[in-house]
Amino acid sequence: MSRRPVNPSRRFGDSGGGLFSSSKSKSSPVVSVGLIIVGCLFLIAYVYKGSGVFGSRLESVSRVEGDYLCAGEVLRAIPILQKAYGDSLHKVLHVGPDTCYVVSKLLKEEETEAWGIEPYDIEDADGNCKTLIGKGIVRMADIKFPLPYRPKSFSLVIVSDALDFLSPRYLNKTLPDLARVSADGIVIFTGFPDNQKAKVADVSKFGRTAKMRSSSWWVRFFLSINLEENETASKKFAQASTKSSYIPNCQIFHLKSLH
């Protein structure tokens, strides 16, 4: 996340008599303490800018180690997805790291049922996540194997980050299974290939580093396993994105099974 650096040359009261104007008299202790407090407040605002304390993205902060994740992007995109999918967003399965955060957000939406699959071990899960797991709303499951759901159990399946860590060998099995449990399609959030920070992901947790693939690679692969673009949803999503000035930080694919 880029942050605008503070301009050290900016001064208050350039016309004289300001806080930083020259003076032969010494500043009072009260003024000095006040300046320190103000400086600390600016520093805190700088560090937490956009994290939710001074913005609206607290829920997108990830607990998974690494510099690049799309779970936060799913949270940003929910209003756009609602406009693109309408009723199809009423029964959703999210698959990927940080699924507790995504599911919690979805459950706050009106008339929305949501479940989650966490493909990796959850370390230091908070109370909310433990509750979701205890209720069976969120499950831990290896997505290299068939998901524990019947065909068309969900109207929509949303996947973020998880596919970046799978080789084509496993993608050949996982993606068709995701399509199997979805009635109206799949939305995939995956990393851009030029994002090198994802290469330093926690290998001990995921088993391998993330491999960011180009959109053309994904399109060819989708077709090879009988998945095609959901043109109707793609157009609605693009229109809603334009109206909302939404620019995604991840690649987003809208898919459905070939009939």
Stockholm file with secondary structure:
# STOCKHOLM 1.0

chainA/1-259         MSRRPVNPSRRFGDSGGGLFSSSKSKSSPVVSVGLIIVGCLFLIAYVYKGSGVFGSRLESVSRVEGDYLCAGEVLRAIPILQKAYGDSLHKVLHVGPDTCYVVSKLLKEEETEAWGIEPYDIEDADGNCKTLIGKGIVRMADIKFPLPYRPKSFSLVIVSDALDFLSPRYLNKTLPDLARVSADGIVIFTGFPDNQKAKVADVSKFGRTAKMRSSSWWVRFFLSINLEENETASKKFAQASTKSSYIPNCQIFHLKSLH
#=GR chainA/1-259 SS CCCCCCCTTCCSCTTTTSTTSCCSSCCCHHHHHHHHHHHHHHHHHHHHTTTTSSSSCGGGCCCSSSSCCSHHHHHHHHHHHHHHHGGGGGEEEEESTTHHHHHHHHHTSTTCEEEEEECSCCCSCCHHHHHHHHTTSEEECCTTSCCSSCTTCBSEEEEESGGGGCCHHHHHHHHHHHHHTBSSCEEEEECCTTCGGGGGSCHHHHSSCCCCCCHHHHHHHHHHTTEEECHHHHHHHHHHHHHHTCCCSSEEEEEEECC
#=GC SS_cons         CCCCCCCTTCCSCTTTTSTTSCCSSCCCHHHHHHHHHHHHHHHHHHHHTTTTSSSSCGGGCCCSSSSCCSHHHHHHHHHHHHHHHGGGGGEEEEESTTHHHHHHHHHTSTTCEEEEEECSCCCSCCHHHHHHHHTTSEEECCTTSCCSSCTTCBSEEEEESGGGGCCHHHHHHHHHHHHHTBSSCEEEEECCTTCGGGGGSCHHHHSSCCCCCCHHHHHHHHHHTTEEECHHHHHHHHHHHHHHTCCCSSEEEEEEECC
//
